[in-house]
């Protein structure tokens, strides 16, 4: 594992600081970047998110779906948490905290946007970083690939309807056209591009050319992630300085959601007597978010400077240290699970 993956939390933290400082020092420059958009989609952010997502989509092997039936319990657990529980608990927590607990400190419009951002995080199961978490906990790489592949396939069809439903019951009007455009831009197109690239490079089915290409792209994917963090926090810099406590307010339900979902998934995996190399990645996939997609859709729907975009950016801030703490816990609790 390279130095960037090993110290990812540190790099993300440094990029957050750099983004906030630059955003306050040169707000005009960030305003010019923010103005580069088409159909409410910022072109610079879109390019960076593609840079992050594309290498990960190349690794998704849909031929692995034929192995789904070999270990159905782990996959069933992941799908149940991701699509039947997690989006709704996130919406409930957002609504509870910003309509009641923090209602006296946040105006109703901002509260609605913060809830929307958290919903977008809850509806987007992790794709990119799952492979990193799985590697850190010695997960079964093939089974992790199956779980990611199935979740990506479901996300193509389920993300927009679930998002629209949850935003609708939160009294937030969502333009379907923009939401579907975002799904197409950030899920369908990179997925199709990844499949075509994989088919072209892996025609001999020996993975040599494919793995070499992915290895060359990997640093660019991380650069895309870090550059996106700098930009997003630069866009939100003045809001962060004006309302520093809002970061803590948004982080509270996100932390409860993350640790709560992991506890539920990990306990269920233990009760199902799943081997640790399946149970731990399944729980990680259930806990982590496809924050690249959530950020992109939040910007497309509500704008770069919106509360929804800020909430998804806080999701980036919270996710890396939380997931690293869960990696440590999963590794320490390995002995309580059956052997593979």
Secondary structure, DSSP 8 states (H G I E B T S, - for coil): --HHHHTHHHHHHHHHHHHHHHHHH-HHHHHHHHT-EETTEEHHHHHHHHHHHHHHHHT--GGGGGGGGGGHHHHHHHHHIIIIIHHHHHHHHHHHIIIIITTTTS-HHHHHHHHHHHHHHHHSB--STHHHHHHHTT--HHHHHHHHHHHHHHHHHHHHHHHHHHHHHTT----HHHHHHHHIIIIIHHHHHHHHHHHHHTTTSS-HHHHHHHHHHHHHHHHHHHHHHHHHHHHTHHHHHH-HHHHHHHHHHHHHHHHHHHHHHHHHHHHTT--HHHHHHHHHHHH-B-HHHHHHHHHHHH-TTSHHHHHHHHHHHHHHHHHHHHHHHHHHTGGGS---
